[in-house]
Each structure stands twice: as structure tokens, then as C-alpha cells.
Amino acid sequence: MKDIKILGTGCPKCKKLEELAEKAAKELGIDYKIEKVSNLNEIMDFGVMVTPALAVDGKIMITGKIPKIDDIKKVLS
């Protein structure tokens, strides 16, 4: 099971990243769990200074932008 975390304060970009990550996971047919992390201290614990950010299995993979769905699929594969 992939552990996907969306790091951000709930801004529109964060919500879009969550939507795209969920869509990518479904299209790949993988077993996943998505969690939103909005607490600034928790976000900084990941070393993230620019949101939105995408973490997969505890590792930051994308920060500071809304990636294309194909880029998310590569990260999840």
C-alpha cells in the first residue's frame, strides 16, 4: 500500500494536488491511502518550505508546484 501525503495549508493548489494524486493512484490501480498534512510544524518536519508538496511512503517527491498527472504516476510507480 502506498502512503501518500499532501502537505499544505488547504489552499486551492493543495486541493488540486490531492485531486490529481488520487486520480493518478486510481488510474494506476494501486492500493493507496491519502492523508492531508496541514499542520505547519509537521510540514516543516518533512523539510518542506514551499507547498504544496507530495510525499510518498515518507519521502518528499514533489514540492512547490502542481505537477502533471503523468509526473505523479511516475512517482507512484
PDB file of N, CA, C and O in Angstrom:
ATOM      1  N   MET A   1       0.848  -1.183   0.000  1.00  0.00           N
ATOM      2  CA  MET A   1       0.000   0.000   0.000  1.00  0.00           C
ATOM      3  C   MET A   1       0.887   1.238   0.000  1.00  0.00           C
ATOM      4  O   MET A   1       1.811   1.352   0.805  1.00  0.00           O
ATOM      5  N   LYS A   2       0.599   2.155  -0.903  1.00  0.00           N
ATOM      6  CA  LYS A   2       1.316   3.429  -0.973  1.00  0.00           C
ATOM      7  C   LYS A   2       0.716   4.389   0.046  1.00  0.00           C
ATOM      8  O   LYS A   2      -0.501   4.553   0.127  1.00  0.00           O
ATOM      9  N   ASP A   3       1.590   5.014   0.815  1.00  0.00           N
ATOM     10  CA  ASP A   3       1.184   6.029   1.777  1.00  0.00           C
ATOM     11  C   ASP A   3       1.459   7.387   1.138  1.00  0.00           C
ATOM     12  O   ASP A   3       2.610   7.809   1.028  1.00  0.00           O
ATOM     13  N   ILE A   4       0.398   8.062   0.720  1.00  0.00           N
ATOM     14  CA  ILE A   4       0.513   9.349   0.026  1.00  0.00           C
ATOM     15  C   ILE A   4       0.102  10.451   0.981  1.00  0.00           C
ATOM     16  O   ILE A   4      -0.962  10.396   1.598  1.00  0.00           O
ATOM     17  N   LYS A   5       0.965  11.456   1.095  1.00  0.00           N
ATOM     18  CA  LYS A   5       0.644  12.602   1.945  1.00  0.00           C
ATOM     19  C   LYS A   5       0.687  13.869   1.099  1.00  0.00           C
ATOM     20  O   LYS A   5       1.614  14.085   0.318  1.00  0.00           O
ATOM     21  N   ILE A   6      -0.334  14.696   1.271  1.00  0.00           N
ATOM     22  CA  ILE A   6      -0.394  16.002   0.631  1.00  0.00           C
ATOM     23  C   ILE A   6      -0.074  17.022   1.721  1.00  0.00           C
ATOM     24  O   ILE A   6      -0.824  17.150   2.689  1.00  0.00           O
ATOM     25  N   LEU A   7       1.018  17.738   1.570  1.00  0.00           N
ATOM     26  CA  LEU A   7       1.434  18.712   2.564  1.00  0.00           C
ATOM     27  C   LEU A   7       1.059  20.106   2.087  1.00  0.00           C
ATOM     28  O   LEU A   7       1.487  20.541   1.018  1.00  0.00           O
ATOM     29  N   GLY A   8       0.268  20.795   2.874  1.00  0.00           N
ATOM     30  CA  GLY A   8      -0.160  22.151   2.532  1.00  0.00           C
ATOM     31  C   GLY A   8      -1.238  22.616   3.482  1.00  0.00           C
ATOM     32  O   GLY A   8      -1.805  21.828   4.239  1.00  0.00           O
ATOM     33  N   THR A   9      -1.513  23.902   3.433  1.00  0.00           N
ATOM     34  CA  THR A   9      -2.435  24.501   4.390  1.00  0.00           C
ATOM     35  C   THR A   9      -3.892  24.460   3.958  1.00  0.00           C
ATOM     36  O   THR A   9      -4.763  24.983   4.653  1.00  0.00           O
ATOM     37  N   GLY A  10      -4.159  23.845   2.820  1.00  0.00           N
ATOM     38  CA  GLY A  10      -5.546  23.749   2.358  1.00  0.00           C
ATOM     39  C   GLY A  10      -5.878  24.744   1.269  1.00  0.00           C
ATOM     40  O   GLY A  10      -7.051  24.975   0.977  1.00  0.00           O
ATOM     41  N   CYS A  11      -4.863  25.337   0.663  1.00  0.00           N
ATOM     42  CA  CYS A  11      -5.075  26.298  -0.421  1.00  0.00           C
ATOM     43  C   CYS A  11      -5.584  25.572  -1.671  1.00  0.00           C
ATOM     44  O   CYS A  11      -5.535  24.344  -1.730  1.00  0.00           O
ATOM     45  N   PRO A  12      -6.061  26.303  -2.652  1.00  0.00           N
ATOM     46  CA  PRO A  12      -6.556  25.659  -3.877  1.00  0.00           C
ATOM     47  C   PRO A  12      -5.506  24.766  -4.560  1.00  0.00           C
ATOM     48  O   PRO A  12      -5.857  23.721  -5.108  1.00  0.00           O
ATOM     49  N   LYS A  13      -4.237  25.160  -4.535  1.00  0.00           N
ATOM     50  CA  LYS A  13      -3.187  24.336  -5.146  1.00  0.00           C
ATOM     51  C   LYS A  13      -3.036  23.012  -4.403  1.00  0.00           C
ATOM     52  O   LYS A  13      -2.811  21.972  -5.022  1.00  0.00           O
ATOM     53  N   CYS A  14      -3.159  23.050  -3.085  1.00  0.00           N
ATOM     54  CA  CYS A  14      -3.055  21.830  -2.285  1.00  0.00           C
ATOM     55  C   CYS A  14      -4.210  20.891  -2.604  1.00  0.00           C
ATOM     56  O   CYS A  14      -4.023  19.681  -2.733  1.00  0.00           O
ATOM     57  N   LYS A  15      -5.393  21.456  -2.728  1.00  0.00           N
ATOM     58  CA  LYS A  15      -6.573  20.648  -3.047  1.00  0.00           C
ATOM     59  C   LYS A  15      -6.450  20.034  -4.434  1.00  0.00           C
ATOM     60  O   LYS A  15      -6.849  18.889  -4.645  1.00  0.00           O
ATOM     61  N   LYS A  16      -5.898  20.791  -5.385  1.00  0.00           N
ATOM     62  CA  LYS A  16      -5.708  20.289  -6.747  1.00  0.00           C
ATOM     63  C   LYS A  16      -4.692  19.151  -6.751  1.00  0.00           C
ATOM     64  O   LYS A  16      -4.887  18.149  -7.439  1.00  0.00           O
ATOM     65  N   LEU A  17      -3.604  19.299  -5.983  1.00  0.00           N
ATOM     66  CA  LEU A  17      -2.606  18.244  -5.906  1.00  0.00           C
ATOM     67  C   LEU A  17      -3.216  16.970  -5.324  1.00  0.00           C
ATOM     68  O   LEU A  17      -2.929  15.872  -5.800  1.00  0.00           O
ATOM     69  N   GLU A  18      -4.044  17.109  -4.310  1.00  0.00           N
ATOM     70  CA  GLU A  18      -4.708  15.950  -3.720  1.00  0.00           C
ATOM     71  C   GLU A  18      -5.599  15.261  -4.758  1.00  0.00           C
ATOM     72  O   GLU A  18      -5.594  14.036  -4.881  1.00  0.00           O
ATOM     73  N   GLU A  19      -6.355  16.061  -5.494  1.00  0.00           N
ATOM     74  CA  GLU A  19      -7.252  15.520  -6.524  1.00  0.00           C
ATOM     75  C   GLU A  19      -6.455  14.755  -7.585  1.00  0.00           C
ATOM     76  O   GLU A  19      -6.835  13.652  -7.978  1.00  0.00           O
ATOM     77  N   LEU A  20      -5.348  15.350  -8.046  1.00  0.00           N
ATOM     78  CA  LEU A  20      -4.532  14.697  -9.077  1.00  0.00           C
ATOM     79  C   LEU A  20      -3.850  13.439  -8.558  1.00  0.00           C
ATOM     80  O   LEU A  20      -3.747  12.448  -9.281  1.00  0.00           O
ATOM     81  N   ALA A  21      -3.383  13.467  -7.315  1.00  0.00           N
ATOM     82  CA  ALA A  21      -2.726  12.295  -6.743  1.00  0.00           C
ATOM     83  C   ALA A  21      -3.711  11.138  -6.620  1.00  0.00           C
ATOM     84  O   ALA A  21      -3.374   9.992  -6.918  1.00  0.00           O
ATOM     85  N   GLU A  22      -4.911  11.439  -6.187  1.00  0.00           N
ATOM     86  CA  GLU A  22      -5.928  10.390  -6.071  1.00  0.00           C
ATOM     87  C   GLU A  22      -6.287   9.825  -7.440  1.00  0.00           C
ATOM     88  O   GLU A  22      -6.431   8.613  -7.599  1.00  0.00           O
ATOM     89  N   LYS A  23      -6.431  10.697  -8.415  1.00  0.00           N
ATOM     90  CA  LYS A  23      -6.754  10.254  -9.772  1.00  0.00           C
ATOM     91  C   LYS A  23      -5.630   9.382 -10.339  1.00  0.00           C
ATOM     92  O   LYS A  23      -5.893   8.348 -10.953  1.00  0.00           O
ATOM     93  N   ALA A  24      -4.385   9.797 -10.133  1.00  0.00           N
ATOM     94  CA  ALA A  24      -3.240   9.028 -10.641  1.00  0.00           C
ATOM     95  C   ALA A  24      -3.195   7.646  -9.989  1.00  0.00           C
ATOM     96  O   ALA A  24      -2.972   6.647 -10.672  1.00  0.00           O
ATOM     97  N   ALA A  25      -3.403   7.585  -8.680  1.00  0.00           N
ATOM     98  CA  ALA A  25      -3.372   6.300  -7.972  1.00  0.00           C
ATOM     99  C   ALA A  25      -4.480   5.377  -8.481  1.00  0.00           C
ATOM    100  O   ALA A  25      -4.263   4.181  -8.670  1.00  0.00           O
ATOM    101  N   LYS A  26      -5.660   5.939  -8.698  1.00  0.00           N
ATOM    102  CA  LYS A  26      -6.775   5.129  -9.193  1.00  0.00           C
ATOM    103  C   LYS A  26      -6.491   4.625 -10.608  1.00  0.00           C
ATOM    104  O   LYS A  26      -6.759   3.466 -10.924  1.00  0.00           O
ATOM    105  N   GLU A  27      -5.946   5.500 -11.458  1.00  0.00           N
ATOM    106  CA  GLU A  27      -5.652   5.098 -12.831  1.00  0.00           C
ATOM    107  C   GLU A  27      -4.581   4.012 -12.881  1.00  0.00           C
ATOM    108  O   GLU A  27      -4.605   3.154 -13.763  1.00  0.00           O
ATOM    109  N   LEU A  28      -3.638   4.049 -11.930  1.00  0.00           N
ATOM    110  CA  LEU A  28      -2.601   3.023 -11.876  1.00  0.00           C
ATOM    111  C   LEU A  28      -3.112   1.731 -11.248  1.00  0.00           C
ATOM    112  O   LEU A  28      -2.490   0.677 -11.379  1.00  0.00           O
ATOM    113  N   GLY A  29      -4.248   1.822 -10.566  1.00  0.00           N
ATOM    114  CA  GLY A  29      -4.823   0.649  -9.927  1.00  0.00           C
ATOM    115  C   GLY A  29      -4.046   0.181  -8.705  1.00  0.00           C
ATOM    116  O   GLY A  29      -4.042  -1.006  -8.378  1.00  0.00           O
ATOM    117  N   ILE A  30      -3.390   1.117  -8.034  1.00  0.00           N
ATOM    118  CA  ILE A  30      -2.601   0.737  -6.856  1.00  0.00           C
ATOM    119  C   ILE A  30      -3.428   0.891  -5.583  1.00  0.00           C
ATOM    120  O   ILE A  30      -4.395   1.651  -5.529  1.00  0.00           O
ATOM    121  N   ASP A  31      -3.020   0.151  -4.575  1.00  0.00           N
ATOM    122  CA  ASP A  31      -3.626   0.252  -3.253  1.00  0.00           C
ATOM    123  C   ASP A  31      -2.962   1.434  -2.561  1.00  0.00           C
ATOM    124  O   ASP A  31      -1.735   1.473  -2.463  1.00  0.00           O
ATOM    125  N   TYR A  32      -3.737   2.396  -2.079  1.00  0.00           N
ATOM    126  CA  TYR A  32      -3.157   3.610  -1.530  1.00  0.00           C
ATOM    127  C   TYR A  32      -3.996   4.168  -0.388  1.00  0.00           C
ATOM    128  O   TYR A  32      -5.161   3.817  -0.198  1.00  0.00           O
ATOM    129  N   LYS A  33      -3.350   5.050   0.359  1.00  0.00           N
ATOM    130  CA  LYS A  33      -4.016   5.802   1.416  1.00  0.00           C
ATOM    131  C   LYS A  33      -3.533   7.237   1.277  1.00  0.00           C
ATOM    132  O   LYS A  33      -2.327   7.477   1.219  1.00  0.00           O
ATOM    133  N   ILE A  34      -4.460   8.202   1.220  1.00  0.00           N
ATOM    134  CA  ILE A  34      -4.084   9.620   1.122  1.00  0.00           C
ATOM    135  C   ILE A  34      -4.398  10.300   2.443  1.00  0.00           C
ATOM    136  O   ILE A  34      -5.469  10.123   3.023  1.00  0.00           O
ATOM    137  N   GLU A  35      -3.429  11.084   2.901  1.00  0.00           N
ATOM    138  CA  GLU A  35      -3.585  11.850   4.128  1.00  0.00           C
ATOM    139  C   GLU A  35      -3.176  13.295   3.846  1.00  0.00           C
ATOM    140  O   GLU A  35      -2.165  13.552   3.192  1.00  0.00           O
ATOM    141  N   LYS A  36      -3.974  14.228   4.349  1.00  0.00           N
ATOM    142  CA  LYS A  36      -3.631  15.647   4.233  1.00  0.00           C
ATOM    143  C   LYS A  36      -2.883  16.068   5.494  1.00  0.00           C
ATOM    144  O   LYS A  36      -3.314  15.780   6.610  1.00  0.00           O
ATOM    145  N   VAL A  37      -1.765  16.748   5.303  1.00  0.00           N
ATOM    146  CA  VAL A  37      -0.983  17.275   6.419  1.00  0.00           C
ATOM    147  C   VAL A  37      -1.022  18.800   6.309  1.00  0.00           C
ATOM    148  O   VAL A  37      -0.426  19.380   5.401  1.00  0.00           O
ATOM    149  N   SER A  38      -1.725  19.437   7.235  1.00  0.00           N
ATOM    150  CA  SER A  38      -1.867  20.886   7.159  1.00  0.00           C
ATOM    151  C   SER A  38      -1.186  21.624   8.309  1.00  0.00           C
ATOM    152  O   SER A  38      -1.079  22.850   8.283  1.00  0.00           O
ATOM    153  N   ASN A  39      -0.723  20.880   9.322  1.00  0.00           N
ATOM    154  CA  ASN A  39      -0.038  21.497  10.448  1.00  0.00           C
ATOM    155  C   ASN A  39       1.353  21.958   9.998  1.00  0.00           C
ATOM    156  O   ASN A  39       2.154  21.159   9.514  1.00  0.00           O
ATOM    157  N   LEU A  40       1.628  23.251  10.163  1.00  0.00           N
ATOM    158  CA  LEU A  40       2.894  23.807   9.674  1.00  0.00           C
ATOM    159  C   LEU A  40       4.113  23.145  10.305  1.00  0.00           C
ATOM    160  O   LEU A  40       5.127  22.956   9.632  1.00  0.00           O
ATOM    161  N   ASN A  41       4.032  22.791  11.580  1.00  0.00           N
ATOM    162  CA  ASN A  41       5.165  22.128  12.226  1.00  0.00           C
ATOM    163  C   ASN A  41       5.428  20.756  11.612  1.00  0.00           C
ATOM    164  O   ASN A  41       6.580  20.368  11.415  1.00  0.00           O
ATOM    165  N   GLU A  42       4.362  20.029  11.312  1.00  0.00           N
ATOM    166  CA  GLU A  42       4.523  18.717  10.671  1.00  0.00           C
ATOM    167  C   GLU A  42       5.094  18.865   9.266  1.00  0.00           C
ATOM    168  O   GLU A  42       5.935  18.071   8.844  1.00  0.00           O
ATOM    169  N   ILE A  43       4.635  19.885   8.543  1.00  0.00           N
ATOM    170  CA  ILE A  43       5.143  20.135   7.189  1.00  0.00           C
ATOM    171  C   ILE A  43       6.637  20.444   7.261  1.00  0.00           C
ATOM    172  O   ILE A  43       7.419  19.929   6.463  1.00  0.00           O
ATOM    173  N   MET A  44       7.032  21.286   8.218  1.00  0.00           N
ATOM    174  CA  MET A  44       8.449  21.645   8.353  1.00  0.00           C
ATOM    175  C   MET A  44       9.277  20.449   8.809  1.00  0.00           C
ATOM    176  O   MET A  44      10.461  20.368   8.480  1.00  0.00           O
ATOM    177  N   ASP A  45       8.686  19.522   9.556  1.00  0.00           N
ATOM    178  CA  ASP A  45       9.397  18.300   9.952  1.00  0.00           C
ATOM    179  C   ASP A  45       9.823  17.485   8.732  1.00  0.00           C
ATOM    180  O   ASP A  45      10.815  16.757   8.780  1.00  0.00           O
ATOM    181  N   PHE A  46       9.074  17.610   7.648  1.00  0.00           N
ATOM    182  CA  PHE A  46       9.440  16.946   6.397  1.00  0.00           C
ATOM    183  C   PHE A  46      10.542  17.706   5.662  1.00  0.00           C
ATOM    184  O   PHE A  46      11.102  17.201   4.689  1.00  0.00           O
ATOM    185  N   GLY A  47      10.859  18.932   6.127  1.00  0.00           N
ATOM    186  CA  GLY A  47      11.858  19.751   5.459  1.00  0.00           C
ATOM    187  C   GLY A  47      11.279  20.558   4.305  1.00  0.00           C
ATOM    188  O   GLY A  47      12.018  21.101   3.484  1.00  0.00           O
ATOM    189  N   VAL A  48       9.970  20.632   4.248  1.00  0.00           N
ATOM    190  CA  VAL A  48       9.298  21.350   3.160  1.00  0.00           C
ATOM    191  C   VAL A  48       9.125  22.815   3.542  1.00  0.00           C
ATOM    192  O   VAL A  48       8.595  23.136   4.605  1.00  0.00           O
ATOM    193  N   MET A  49       9.579  23.693   2.659  1.00  0.00           N
ATOM    194  CA  MET A  49       9.435  25.123   2.887  1.00  0.00           C
ATOM    195  C   MET A  49       8.440  25.760   1.916  1.00  0.00           C
ATOM    196  O   MET A  49       7.963  26.870   2.151  1.00  0.00           O
ATOM    197  N   VAL A  50       8.128  25.057   0.830  1.00  0.00           N
ATOM    198  CA  VAL A  50       7.199  25.573  -0.181  1.00  0.00           C
ATOM    199  C   VAL A  50       6.136  24.510  -0.433  1.00  0.00           C
ATOM    200  O   VAL A  50       6.454  23.361  -0.740  1.00  0.00           O
ATOM    201  N   THR A  51       4.883  24.902  -0.301  1.00  0.00           N
ATOM    202  CA  THR A  51       3.787  23.972  -0.552  1.00  0.00           C
ATOM    203  C   THR A  51       3.097  24.355  -1.853  1.00  0.00           C
ATOM    204  O   THR A  51       3.267  25.476  -2.333  1.00  0.00           O
ATOM    205  N   PRO A  52       2.335  23.458  -2.422  1.00  0.00           N
ATOM    206  CA  PRO A  52       2.018  22.125  -1.946  1.00  0.00           C
ATOM    207  C   PRO A  52       3.188  21.168  -2.142  1.00  0.00           C
ATOM    208  O   PRO A  52       4.091  21.419  -2.941  1.00  0.00           O
ATOM    209  N   ALA A  53       3.154  20.081  -1.408  1.00  0.00           N
ATOM    210  CA  ALA A  53       4.172  19.047  -1.547  1.00  0.00           C
ATOM    211  C   ALA A  53       3.512  17.673  -1.511  1.00  0.00           C
ATOM    212  O   ALA A  53       2.458  17.476  -0.906  1.00  0.00           O
ATOM    213  N   LEU A  54       4.163  16.745  -2.171  1.00  0.00           N
ATOM    214  CA  LEU A  54       3.662  15.370  -2.247  1.00  0.00           C
ATOM    215  C   LEU A  54       4.721  14.440  -1.665  1.00  0.00           C
ATOM    216  O   LEU A  54       5.865  14.420  -2.119  1.00  0.00           O
ATOM    217  N   ALA A  55       4.331  13.684  -0.670  1.00  0.00           N
ATOM    218  CA  ALA A  55       5.220  12.680  -0.076  1.00  0.00           C
ATOM    219  C   ALA A  55       4.644  11.303  -0.361  1.00  0.00           C
ATOM    220  O   ALA A  55       3.437  11.085  -0.245  1.00  0.00           O
ATOM    221  N   VAL A  56       5.513  10.381  -0.732  1.00  0.00           N
ATOM    222  CA  VAL A  56       5.103   9.006  -0.981  1.00  0.00           C
ATOM    223  C   VAL A  56       5.962   8.107  -0.101  1.00  0.00           C
ATOM    224  O   VAL A  56       7.190   8.127  -0.183  1.00  0.00           O
ATOM    225  N   ASP A  57       5.304   7.324   0.735  1.00  0.00           N
ATOM    226  CA  ASP A  57       5.978   6.417   1.659  1.00  0.00           C
ATOM    227  C   ASP A  57       7.029   7.151   2.501  1.00  0.00           C
ATOM    228  O   ASP A  57       8.125   6.642   2.734  1.00  0.00           O
ATOM    229  N   GLY A  58       6.668   8.351   2.948  1.00  0.00           N
ATOM    230  CA  GLY A  58       7.521   9.120   3.854  1.00  0.00           C
ATOM    231  C   GLY A  58       8.608   9.942   3.195  1.00  0.00           C
ATOM    232  O   GLY A  58       9.368  10.619   3.887  1.00  0.00           O
ATOM    233  N   LYS A  59       8.703   9.900   1.868  1.00  0.00           N
ATOM    234  CA  LYS A  59       9.743  10.631   1.152  1.00  0.00           C
ATOM    235  C   LYS A  59       9.115  11.738   0.308  1.00  0.00           C
ATOM    236  O   LYS A  59       8.177  11.490  -0.450  1.00  0.00           O
ATOM    237  N   ILE A  60       9.635  12.960   0.441  1.00  0.00           N
ATOM    238  CA  ILE A  60       9.136  14.079  -0.356  1.00  0.00           C
ATOM    239  C   ILE A  60       9.545  13.862  -1.809  1.00  0.00           C
ATOM    240  O   ILE A  60      10.719  13.652  -2.111  1.00  0.00           O
ATOM    241  N   MET A  61       8.569  13.916  -2.694  1.00  0.00           N
ATOM    242  CA  MET A  61       8.818  13.660  -4.112  1.00  0.00           C
ATOM    243  C   MET A  61       8.628  14.905  -4.979  1.00  0.00           C
ATOM    244  O   MET A  61       9.326  15.082  -5.978  1.00  0.00           O
ATOM    245  N   ILE A  62       7.681  15.766  -4.596  1.00  0.00           N
ATOM    246  CA  ILE A  62       7.375  16.963  -5.382  1.00  0.00           C
ATOM    247  C   ILE A  62       7.077  18.093  -4.410  1.00  0.00           C
ATOM    248  O   ILE A  62       6.359  17.899  -3.429  1.00  0.00           O
ATOM    249  N   THR A  63       7.628  19.282  -4.681  1.00  0.00           N
ATOM    250  CA  THR A  63       7.330  20.447  -3.835  1.00  0.00           C
ATOM    251  C   THR A  63       7.124  21.685  -4.672  1.00  0.00           C
ATOM    252  O   THR A  63       7.707  21.844  -5.744  1.00  0.00           O
ATOM    253  N   GLY A  64       6.273  22.567  -4.155  1.00  0.00           N
ATOM    254  CA  GLY A  64       6.116  23.905  -4.697  1.00  0.00           C
ATOM    255  C   GLY A  64       5.407  24.056  -6.026  1.00  0.00           C
ATOM    256  O   GLY A  64       5.447  25.133  -6.621  1.00  0.00           O
ATOM    257  N   LYS A  65       4.763  23.012  -6.506  1.00  0.00           N
ATOM    258  CA  LYS A  65       4.066  23.129  -7.793  1.00  0.00           C
ATOM    259  C   LYS A  65       2.972  22.082  -7.895  1.00  0.00           C
ATOM    260  O   LYS A  65       2.907  21.130  -7.117  1.00  0.00           O
ATOM    261  N   ILE A  66       2.123  22.292  -8.878  1.00  0.00           N
ATOM    262  CA  ILE A  66       1.124  21.281  -9.212  1.00  0.00           C
ATOM    263  C   ILE A  66       1.668  20.542 -10.432  1.00  0.00           C
ATOM    264  O   ILE A  66       1.694  21.094 -11.532  1.00  0.00           O
ATOM    265  N   PRO A  67       2.098  19.311 -10.242  1.00  0.00           N
ATOM    266  CA  PRO A  67       2.680  18.562 -11.358  1.00  0.00           C
ATOM    267  C   PRO A  67       1.610  18.033 -12.306  1.00  0.00           C
ATOM    268  O   PRO A  67       0.421  18.010 -11.987  1.00  0.00           O
ATOM    269  N   LYS A  68       2.064  17.615 -13.471  1.00  0.00           N
ATOM    270  CA  LYS A  68       1.167  16.950 -14.404  1.00  0.00           C
ATOM    271  C   LYS A  68       0.858  15.560 -13.842  1.00  0.00           C
ATOM    272  O   LYS A  68       1.652  14.989 -13.095  1.00  0.00           O
ATOM    273  N   ILE A  69      -0.283  15.038 -14.206  1.00  0.00           N
ATOM    274  CA  ILE A  69      -0.706  13.726 -13.690  1.00  0.00           C
ATOM    275  C   ILE A  69       0.300  12.642 -14.064  1.00  0.00           C
ATOM    276  O   ILE A  69       0.518  11.711 -13.289  1.00  0.00           O
ATOM    277  N   ASP A  70       0.916  12.750 -15.243  1.00  0.00           N
ATOM    278  CA  ASP A  70       1.914  11.750 -15.657  1.00  0.00           C
ATOM    279  C   ASP A  70       3.128  11.776 -14.727  1.00  0.00           C
ATOM    280  O   ASP A  70       3.721  10.731 -14.458  1.00  0.00           O
ATOM    281  N   ASP A  71       3.501  12.952 -14.236  1.00  0.00           N
ATOM    282  CA  ASP A  71       4.626  13.056 -13.302  1.00  0.00           C
ATOM    283  C   ASP A  71       4.269  12.404 -11.964  1.00  0.00           C
ATOM    284  O   ASP A  71       5.120  11.779 -11.330  1.00  0.00           O
ATOM    285  N   ILE A  72       3.032  12.547 -11.543  1.00  0.00           N
ATOM    286  CA  ILE A  72       2.596  11.899 -10.306  1.00  0.00           C
ATOM    287  C   ILE A  72       2.601  10.391 -10.486  1.00  0.00           C
ATOM    288  O   ILE A  72       3.009   9.660  -9.584  1.00  0.00           O
ATOM    289  N   LYS A  73       2.154   9.920 -11.636  1.00  0.00           N
ATOM    290  CA  LYS A  73       2.153   8.478 -11.907  1.00  0.00           C
ATOM    291  C   LYS A  73       3.560   7.908 -11.846  1.00  0.00           C
ATOM    292  O   LYS A  73       3.761   6.811 -11.324  1.00  0.00           O
ATOM    293  N   LYS A  74       4.538   8.641 -12.374  1.00  0.00           N
ATOM    294  CA  LYS A  74       5.937   8.173 -12.329  1.00  0.00           C
ATOM    295  C   LYS A  74       6.400   8.037 -10.890  1.00  0.00           C
ATOM    296  O   LYS A  74       7.084   7.075 -10.541  1.00  0.00           O
ATOM    297  N   VAL A  75       6.027   8.999 -10.054  1.00  0.00           N
ATOM    298  CA  VAL A  75       6.428   8.977  -8.652  1.00  0.00           C
ATOM    299  C   VAL A  75       5.781   7.807  -7.917  1.00  0.00           C
ATOM    300  O   VAL A  75       6.397   7.203  -7.039  1.00  0.00           O
ATOM    301  N   LEU A  76       4.552   7.494  -8.273  1.00  0.00           N
ATOM    302  CA  LEU A  76       3.809   6.441  -7.590  1.00  0.00           C
ATOM    303  C   LEU A  76       4.197   5.035  -8.078  1.00  0.00           C
ATOM    304  O   LEU A  76       3.974   4.047  -7.378  1.00  0.00           O
ATOM    305  N   SER A  77       4.766   4.959  -9.257  1.00  0.00           N
ATOM    306  CA  SER A  77       5.113   3.644  -9.839  1.00  0.00           C
ATOM    307  C   SER A  77       6.350   3.056  -9.213  1.00  0.00           C
ATOM    308  O   SER A  77       6.772   1.962  -9.588  1.00  0.00           O
TER     309      SER A  77
END
